[in-house]
């Protein structure tokens, strides 16, 4: 009868341990990032609502712009392989609400 061996080398243990710690750190950073985004959204929503009330003298506006990687027209989801990049029109769009 053969038994499953659970022996691993020290280097394998260190590598696996490092990977687990790295994943935990990445998950924590993602959680903190998402919490920061939520706080920012809550703040923006609150100030936007306050600015709509006439008795408050708050002027609120948002500025949003596109990612630099998406600033060529026409913009293809799957660009053709033979597409000449010189034929694309560069643009930068900024929206103010």
N, CA, C and O of each residue as an XYZ file, in Angstrom:
388
protein
N       0.844     -1.176      0.000
C       0.000      0.000      0.000
C       0.888      1.237      0.000
O       1.820      1.332      0.799
N       0.608      2.183     -0.888
C       1.398      3.397     -0.983
C       0.712      4.511     -0.205
O      -0.513      4.628     -0.197
N       1.531      5.323      0.447
C       1.013      6.464      1.207
C       1.396      7.757      0.507
O       2.454      7.857     -0.114
N       0.533      8.723      0.617
C       0.801     10.041      0.044
C       1.807     10.747      0.942
O       1.585     10.894      2.144
N       2.892     11.174      0.361
C       3.934     11.842      1.135
C       3.627     13.333      1.197
O       3.383     13.966      0.170
N       3.640     13.887      2.402
C       3.392     15.305      2.588
C       4.684     16.069      2.813
O       4.673     17.225      3.236
N       5.785     15.418      2.528
C       7.068     16.074      2.720
C       7.301     17.083      1.601
O       7.138     16.772      0.422
N       7.684     18.292      1.991
C       8.062     19.296      1.007
C       9.385     19.905      1.459
O       9.720     19.907      2.644
N      10.100     20.402      0.515
C      11.391     20.984      0.853
C      11.193     22.338      1.522
O      10.122     22.939      1.434
N      12.227     22.799      2.183
C      12.164     24.099      2.857
C      11.928     25.206      1.838
O      11.159     26.133      2.091
N      12.584     25.111      0.691
C      12.423     26.153     -0.322
C      10.984     26.183     -0.848
O      10.446     27.259     -1.108
N      10.360     25.019     -1.005
C       8.960     24.983     -1.436
C       8.061     25.598     -0.378
O       7.122     26.325     -0.701
N       8.348     25.304      0.900
C       7.560     25.858      1.999
C       7.692     27.381      2.036
O       6.698     28.090      2.194
N       8.908     27.876      1.892
C       9.138     29.320      1.901
C       8.418     29.970      0.725
O       7.799     31.023      0.883
N       8.493     29.349     -0.458
C       7.837     29.897     -1.640
C       6.332     29.958     -1.453
O       5.714     30.985     -1.735
N       5.734     28.873     -0.983
C       4.284     28.829     -0.771
C       3.877     29.833      0.303
O       2.871     30.529      0.162
N       4.657     29.903      1.370
C       4.372     30.855      2.441
C       4.433     32.291      1.915
O       3.587     33.119      2.254
N       5.435     32.578      1.088
C       5.576     33.906      0.494
C       4.375     34.226     -0.400
O       3.840     35.334     -0.356
N       3.957     33.257     -1.204
C       2.818     33.461     -2.101
C       1.538     33.740     -1.309
O       0.744     34.597     -1.698
N       1.337     33.032     -0.220
C       0.142     33.232      0.616
C       0.154     34.630      1.218
O      -0.866     35.318      1.222
N       1.322     35.053      1.730
C       1.433     36.395      2.314
C       1.215     37.473      1.255
O       0.562     38.484      1.512
N       1.765     37.249      0.068
C       1.610     38.214     -1.024
C       0.148     38.337     -1.439
O      -0.335     39.440     -1.694
N      -0.546     37.225     -1.508
C      -1.960     37.245     -1.879
C      -2.783     37.952     -0.808
O      -3.680     38.731     -1.128
N      -2.482     37.686      0.454
C      -3.206     38.343      1.546
C      -2.978     39.846      1.517
O      -3.908     40.620      1.742
N      -1.737     40.266      1.240
C      -1.430     41.691      1.157
C      -2.179     42.328     -0.008
O      -2.722     43.424      0.135
N      -2.215     41.661     -1.152
C      -2.917     42.188     -2.322
C      -4.416     42.303     -2.038
O      -5.042     43.292     -2.420
N      -4.991     41.309     -1.376
C      -6.415     41.365     -1.041
C      -6.711     42.510     -0.075
O      -7.734     43.182     -0.206
N      -5.822     42.735      0.896
C      -5.997     43.839      1.832
C      -5.898     45.189      1.115
O      -6.693     46.091      1.378
N      -4.926     45.325      0.214
C      -4.780     46.570     -0.541
C      -5.998     46.825     -1.416
O      -6.443     47.967     -1.536
N      -6.547     45.772     -2.031
C      -7.749     45.929     -2.849
C      -8.926     46.370     -1.988
O      -9.691     47.251     -2.380
N      -9.071     45.760     -0.820
C     -10.156     46.129      0.083
C     -10.038     47.597      0.498
O     -11.029     48.327      0.491
N      -8.829     48.026      0.859
C      -8.614     49.422      1.239
C      -8.903     50.360      0.077
O      -9.482     51.430      0.267
N      -8.502     49.963     -1.119
C      -8.748     50.772     -2.319
C     -10.245     50.934     -2.566
O     -10.718     52.039     -2.834
N     -10.982     49.844     -2.477
C     -12.427     49.895     -2.708
C     -13.131     50.730     -1.629
O     -14.096     51.436     -1.919
N     -12.645     50.647     -0.390
C     -13.214     51.474      0.677
C     -12.958     52.954      0.416
O     -13.838     53.782      0.650
N     -11.771     53.296     -0.064
C     -11.442     54.688     -0.390
C     -12.338     55.209     -1.516
O     -12.823     56.339     -1.461
N     -12.550     54.381     -2.530
C     -13.436     54.770     -3.631
C     -14.844     55.004     -3.101
O     -15.498     55.970     -3.497
N     -15.318     54.143     -2.220
C     -16.668     54.294     -1.656
C     -16.775     55.576     -0.843
O     -17.781     56.280     -0.931
N     -15.750     55.890     -0.049
C     -15.766     57.150      0.716
C     -15.818     58.351     -0.223
O     -16.548     59.309      0.033
N     -15.050     58.303     -1.306
C     -15.040     59.398     -2.273
C     -16.406     59.539     -2.944
O     -16.894     60.655     -3.120
N     -17.020     58.429     -3.318
C     -18.353     58.477     -3.931
C     -19.386     59.041     -2.958
O     -20.221     59.862     -3.337
N     -19.324     58.599     -1.706
C     -20.262     59.111     -0.702
C     -20.104     60.610     -0.529
O     -21.099     61.331     -0.457
N     -18.856     61.095     -0.460
C     -18.603     62.519     -0.333
C     -19.160     63.274     -1.538
O     -19.870     64.267     -1.380
N     -18.835     62.797     -2.751
C     -19.316     63.465     -3.966
C     -20.834     63.497     -4.023
O     -21.419     64.521     -4.376
N     -21.475     62.393     -3.680
C     -22.936     62.355     -3.707
C     -23.541     63.332     -2.703
O     -24.522     64.012     -3.003
N     -22.954     63.398     -1.515
C     -23.465     64.310     -0.481
C     -23.313     65.772     -0.904
O     -24.248     66.562     -0.770
N     -22.141     66.126     -1.411
C     -21.912     67.506     -1.839
C     -22.793     67.851     -3.036
O     -23.304     68.967     -3.125
N     -22.976     66.907     -3.952
C     -23.847     67.147     -5.106
C     -25.271     67.445     -4.645
O     -25.911     68.368     -5.148
N     -25.760     66.666     -3.695
C     -27.109     66.897     -3.173
C     -27.198     68.244     -2.452
O     -28.185     68.962     -2.609
N     -26.187     68.588     -1.673
C     -26.192     69.874     -0.978
C     -26.186     71.043     -1.967
O     -26.807     72.076     -1.715
N     -25.493     70.879     -3.080
C     -25.408     71.968     -4.051
C     -26.736     72.213     -4.769
O     -26.941     73.284     -5.340
N     -27.618     71.251     -4.743
C     -28.925     71.401     -5.406
C     -29.925     72.172     -4.556
O     -30.947     72.634     -5.064
N     -29.641     72.312     -3.282
C     -30.548     73.044     -2.401
C     -30.252     74.536     -2.502
O     -29.109     74.956     -2.319
N     -31.277     75.341     -2.793
C     -31.044     76.774     -3.035
C     -30.454     77.524     -1.837
O     -29.703     78.480     -2.034
N     -30.763     77.128     -0.630
C     -30.248     77.856      0.533
C     -28.747     77.636      0.747
O     -28.096     78.433      1.422
N     -28.197     76.565      0.178
C     -26.756     76.313      0.292
C     -26.036     77.019     -0.843
O     -26.430     76.920     -2.005
N     -24.998     77.716     -0.498
C     -24.232     78.415     -1.532
C     -23.026     77.562     -1.919
O     -21.872     77.955     -1.749
N     -23.341     76.383     -2.443
C     -22.304     75.440     -2.849
C     -22.399     75.260     -4.356
O     -23.463     74.941     -4.888
N     -21.298     75.465     -5.025
C     -21.218     75.211     -6.459
C     -20.429     73.925     -6.640
O     -19.285     73.833     -6.195
N     -21.020     72.944     -7.282
C     -20.392     71.629     -7.426
C     -20.295     71.273     -8.895
O     -21.265     71.419     -9.639
N     -19.139     70.812     -9.311
C     -19.014     70.265    -10.658
C     -17.987     69.148    -10.650
O     -17.086     69.114     -9.811
N     -18.139     68.238    -11.594
C     -17.232     67.099    -11.725
C     -16.498     67.208    -13.044
O     -17.065     67.639    -14.048
N     -15.257     66.825    -13.038
C     -14.480     66.764    -14.272
C     -14.012     65.322    -14.435
O     -13.429     64.734    -13.524
N     -14.275     64.774    -15.597
C     -13.895     63.395    -15.884
C     -13.224     63.370    -17.249
O     -13.658     64.064    -18.169
N     -12.178     62.583    -17.384
C     -11.543     62.450    -18.682
C     -11.233     61.001    -18.982
O     -11.251     60.144    -18.099
N     -10.952     60.748    -20.226
C     -10.724     59.380    -20.678
C      -9.308     58.923    -20.364
O      -8.389     59.730    -20.228
N      -9.158     57.631    -20.253
C      -7.849     57.007    -20.116
C      -7.049     57.286    -21.395
O      -7.609     57.246    -22.491
N      -5.786     57.559    -21.270
C      -4.962     57.904    -22.423
C      -4.869     56.773    -23.449
O      -4.601     57.035    -24.622
N      -5.082     55.539    -23.038
C      -4.974     54.422    -23.985
C      -6.168     54.352    -24.925
O      -6.143     53.606    -25.904
N      -7.209     55.118    -24.639
C      -8.413     55.037    -25.463
C      -8.676     56.346    -26.199
O      -9.827     56.727    -26.411
N      -7.605     57.029    -26.586
C      -7.781     58.339    -27.192
C      -7.485     58.339    -28.681
O      -6.895     59.291    -29.190
N      -7.873     57.314    -29.372
C      -7.702     57.272    -30.819
C      -9.028     56.882    -31.465
O      -9.700     55.952    -31.019
N      -9.393     57.605    -32.521
C     -10.620     57.301    -33.263
C     -10.256     56.737    -34.620
O      -9.270     57.197    -35.196
N     -10.959     55.797    -35.161
C     -12.007     55.056    -34.475
C     -11.404     54.136    -33.425
O     -10.263     53.688    -33.547
N     -12.185     53.865    -32.399
C     -11.727     52.999    -31.315
C     -12.341     51.616    -31.503
O     -13.560     51.454    -31.444
N     -11.492     50.630    -31.727
C     -11.944     49.259    -31.945
C     -11.748     48.439    -30.684
O     -10.743     48.591    -29.989
N     -12.701     47.571    -30.387
C     -12.514     46.633    -29.280
C     -11.454     45.617    -29.664
O     -10.554     45.318    -28.879
N     -11.562     45.094    -30.857
C     -10.553     44.187    -31.406
C     -10.028     44.805    -32.701
O     -10.597     44.564    -33.766
N      -8.960     45.593    -32.632
C      -8.481     46.275    -33.835
C      -7.952     45.293    -34.874
O      -7.355     44.274    -34.527
N      -8.172     45.602    -36.143
C      -7.625     44.743    -37.192
C      -6.098     44.742    -37.135
O      -5.484     45.749    -36.780
N      -5.494     43.619    -37.483
C      -4.036     43.518    -37.403
C      -3.341     44.398    -38.441
O      -2.206     44.825    -38.232
N      -4.007     44.666    -39.541
C      -3.380     45.459    -40.590
C      -3.722     46.954    -40.472
O      -3.546     47.698    -41.437
N      -4.201     47.396    -39.322
C      -4.578     48.786    -39.110
C      -3.338     49.676    -39.026
O      -2.430     49.429    -38.233
N      -3.321     50.710    -39.855
C      -2.219     51.661    -39.849
C      -2.471     52.688    -38.741
O      -3.442     53.440    -38.830
N      -1.632     52.746    -37.699
C      -1.876     53.676    -36.588
C      -1.813     55.142    -37.011
O      -2.331     56.007    -36.305
N      -1.186     55.436    -38.154
C      -1.111     56.821    -38.627
C      -2.464     57.337    -39.091
O      -2.659     58.547    -39.207
N      -3.403     56.431    -39.358
C      -4.725     56.834    -39.836
C      -5.700     57.143    -38.701
O      -6.800     57.641    -38.942
N      -5.301     56.849    -37.476
C      -6.177     57.106    -36.337
C      -6.081     58.570    -35.920
O      -5.026     59.193    -36.034
N      -7.182     59.101    -35.441
C      -7.240     60.492    -34.995
C      -7.087     60.511    -33.478
O      -7.877     59.896    -32.762
N      -6.071     61.219    -32.991
C      -5.894     61.355    -31.547
C      -6.844     62.413    -31.010
O      -7.024     63.465    -31.624
N      -7.446     62.136    -29.874
C      -8.336     63.109    -29.243
C      -8.270     62.901    -27.744
O      -7.836     61.853    -27.266
N      -8.699     63.896    -27.020
C      -8.803     63.772    -25.568
C     -10.124     64.409    -25.173
O     -10.372     65.575    -25.479
N     -10.954     63.661    -24.508
C     -12.275     64.116    -24.146
C     -12.322     64.373    -22.643
O     -11.951     63.522    -21.835
N     -12.782     65.557    -22.297
C     -12.996     65.902    -20.897
C     -14.448     66.311    -20.737
O     -14.968     67.116    -21.509
N     -15.097     65.748    -19.729
C     -16.513     66.048    -19.488
C     -16.604     66.831    -18.184
O     -16.017     66.451    -17.171
N     -17.344     67.919    -18.229
C     -17.629     68.686    -17.024
C     -19.133     68.646    -16.825
O     -19.888     69.063    -17.703
N     -19.575     68.147    -15.680
C     -21.000     68.049    -15.387
C     -21.383     69.149    -14.422
O     -22.548     69.255    -14.036
